[in-house]
């Protein structure tokens, strides 16, 4: 079970605020190409596809790639900008053995209740030596994420997420080894003012899991800072590549 419900309110907020622009996506396209050589006919799994923005990006970036989106939340699937999107989760991937050339797992790993089971399921569907690319905020690595600058109380939520070492250990049980770890910068918003204006609590797991008073204090800090800061909001998330 995910840490939050991912009901229609969550899905609506996610769709409205968590889709990166082309500028925000550019660094991730470059990062993916560093670890994956796209070829016509390649099959790529977007596991925990949410409302489909990454699956849509992959089809745009890599014409001829067969992108398979899998998402457990019916509310997220109903709002997907990519079709088709299949029902399934990390422990139950509705695909055949050895049928996938790469797996993309973005902002999902902290919702997986049994990472060992998920690792074995990914090992089943991935072809030999195919990569699993895990994009995430990991426990203990909040320093490069703007959200935690204004909502420091949410760091305690992040610190309940898996660490990189936790994920490596779970996936080692299924025969995966670490191929690369890198931080990838992204333009999350054109300005703090824009970030403050569009912020939706329901779109961010750490914000849902702090108190109402803590959230209100963070919103005030963000709006105060937004008055004087006109530059883009640049965050860096981790990309963990396992094979």
Secondary structure, 3 states (H helix, E strand, C coil): CCCCCCCHHHHHHHHHHCCCCHHHHHHHHHHHHHHCCCCCCCEEEEECCCCCHHHHHHHHHCCCCEEEEEECCHHHHHCCCCCCEEECECCECCCCCCCEEEEEEECCHHHCCCHHHHHHHHHHHEEEEEEEEEEECCCCCCCCCCHHHHCHHHHHHHCCCCCHHHHHHHHHCCCCCEEEEEEEEEEEECCHHHHHHHCCHHHCHHHHCCCHHHHHHHHHHHHHHHCCCCCCEEEEEEEEEEC
